């Protein structure tokens, strides 16, 4: 399958690129700075661009079978609409190019999963440190839900750099209202890639955690 990975230089994005190649996919990695992608492979192409630039996004989307987005940034404490605006540009390009499948990483604690990252995140981290970031994630999810595409929203718990276990929980009720649940970026990537040809969670937002 030909897949485009948006946010390919982030923690989850790098895992998506590596594991997608391991699974035999033909991969296009979309990045503002291609030099940040260290992997070299005959089935990997790197496209330079900005997710807010419709032209570069359209070029990257053309000819793909599916798109996986691990879009993120580190402007946590200031108002930003990078996630929602970038996702809108991506969705519009997919619709124009006839690419139907979108798998997008957001987070537990967004939308109807509010509270499922545990008390520490619910009462402190989200409202104090990443309030604007999570507000934009909610808008991002709204864009996806209204897209008309065959989408899956993947909501991981607290992300770690641990190894890939391939054993984790997934579903609408994943998470905990008291303590923080977590999952490695490697396992998030594993789950996201598994959704490419699995229709179980199409048009659903699904939590993933240990």
Secondary structure, 3 states (H helix, E strand, C coil): CEEEEECCCCHHHHHHHHHHHHCCCEEEEEECCHHHCCCCCCCEEEEECCCCCHHHHHHHHCCCCEEEECCCCCCCCCCCCHHHHHHHHHHHHHHHHCCCEEEEECCCCCHHHCCCECHHHHHHHHHHHCHHHHHHHHHHHHHHHCCCCEEEEEEECEEECCCCCCCCEEECCCCECCCCCEEEHHHHHHHHHHCCCCCCCCCEEEEEEC
